[in-house]
Amino acid sequence: MKNVTLIIMALAMMSAVSMAAPPAHKYVGAEVCGMCHRTPKSGEQFQKWQASKHSQAMKVLSSPEALKIAKEKGIKGSPDQAPECLQCHQTAYGVVASLLGPRFNKDDGVQCETCHGPGGDYMKMNIMKNEKEAVANGLVLLSVKDGSAEKLCVTCHNKKSPNFKGFDFKKMWAQIAHPIPAQ
């Protein structure tokens, strides 16, 4: 009977381990993404991000305007430390430190991985060259056609934002679009 109990316990433990969620992907940071995504062949995507307001999302929280808005909205302390602000202005806000790679910089604002998922498991060239494998390893592909791009954008660009004045997705998408050029 003792052996049967041990076997049942061992099977239960193996089952629990196999049902556990896979480990979360690590964030690598925009600078790491930029190593490959800054060439003309890639559409100079990194430079487009650098020139965008997304790359300045953390810096804006230290501005006098942000301090004024935070005070008006009853946010205690500095906006660059406030969860209400960081949830949209900082990639990987609230993620455990062990999931942040050594080159990840929280002060880089809304980075590549906010939209495309943590890159730690898809960033290798051999994986990125295979779209299915990249997606299986955490790459998030957004599409205007299926609405996934707009759905993600409006998680921050909405009426909860203290300075929301409407959001014209098509107009804003045109400002941040960064497709890979046709070969």
N, C-alpha and C positions, 0 to 999 in steps of 0.2 A: 504494500500500500504506500509505503514511504517513497518508493521509486516512481510510482504513478504520480504522486503529488509533485515530486521534483520535476518530472517531465512536463506536467501541466503548467507548473510555474515557469519553466524555461520557455515553453511555447508562448505563454502569455507575454513574457518579457520580449521575446523576438518579435511578436506581433506589434507590441507597443512601439518598439524601436522602428519597425518598418512603416508605421503609421505616423510617426513624428514628422513634423514639417521639415522640409529641407532647410539647411542653413540659409540665412538671409544673405543676399549679395552685398558686397562692400562698395562703398562710395570711393571713387578715386580722385575726383576733383576735375575742374575744367582744364587746368594746365595739362593734366595727363591726356584728356581727350584732344586737346589742342596739338599734341605731338603729331597726330596723323591728320587732323581736320583743319589744317591751316594752309594747305597747298591749293593751287588752282584746280587740280584734279578733283579735290574734295569740295570744291565750291567755296573755298576760304571760309568755311563755316565758323571757325574759331574767331576770326576777325569780325565777322558779322555779330557774333555774341558779344565780343568786347565792346563794340560800338553801340550796343543796345542798352536800353534802360534796365534790362534784367541784370546785366553785369554790375550795375550801380545800386541795386536794390538794398544792400546793407548800408552803403554810404549815405543814402538819402535819409535813413533813419536817424542820423546824427545831425541833420539840418535843423535850423531854427523853425522852419515850417513844420517838420515832424514833431518837434518838441511842443509846438503850439497846438497841433491837432491832438496829440496824446493828452495834453492837459485838458483840452476841451472835452475829450471823450472819457475823462476820469481814469486814464491809464496811469498807474503809479510808476514812478521812476522813468528812466530813459527808454525811449521807444526801441533802441537797439538791444535792449535786454528784455523787452516785454513779450511774453508768449503770444499775445494778440497780434503783434506785428511780425514776429519772427516766423510764425507758421506760414506766411506767404513770402517773406523777404529773404529767407535763408533756406538753401537747399539742405535737406537732411535734418531739419530742426526736430529735436526730440529723439533722434536716433542714438542708440547706445554708442559710446566712443569706440568700442571694438569694431564697429562697422565702418569707421572712417579711416581711409588709408592715410599713409604718412604725408602725402602731398595734397590731401583734401584741405581746403581753406574755407571755413565757414563765412569769412568776410567777402568771399567772391559772389555773394548774392544768389540770384536765381541762375543756377548753373545748368549745364547740359543734362545732368542726371535728374533734375526736377522733372523734366519732360520725358527723357529717354530711359529712365531707370538707372539704378546703381550699376556702374560699369565694370566692377571688379572681375566678373566672370565672362564678360563678352568682349573685353577690350583687346584681346590678343588678335593679331592680324588674321591668323588662320580661322578663327571663329567669326570675326567680322565679315570675312569674305563669303560666308555661308549664312544667308539671312535666317534660315530656319534654325540653325544652330545658335546664332546670336540671340534670337528671340527665346529659344529654350534656355539660354543662359542669362536672361533678364532684360534684354533690349526691348524697349517699348517703342513700337512704330506708331506714330500718330498720322491720322488722315483727315483732311478737310472733307473729303467725299463721304466718309462714314460718320462724321460728326465727332470722332474721338478727340481731335485737336481742340475744337471749341469746348467740348465737355471738360477737358482738363483746364483750359484757360479760365473758364468761369468759376473754377473752384476758388480762385483768388480775385479775379476781376468781376466783383459782384457787389450787391448793396451792403454787404457786411463791411466792405472797405470804407474807412472813414472819409475818404475823399473821392468816392465813386461819383462819376458824372455820366454814367452810361458806358457801354462797351460795344463798339462796332467791330465785331470779330473780323470781318473781311478786311477792313482798313488796317487793323492792328496786325493781322496775320501777314499782310503784304510787307510790313515793316520788319518782321522777324523771320520771314521765310528763308530757308537756307538749304535748298535742294542740292543734291549732287548733280553736277552737269551731265547731260547725256554724252556718252562716249562715242 
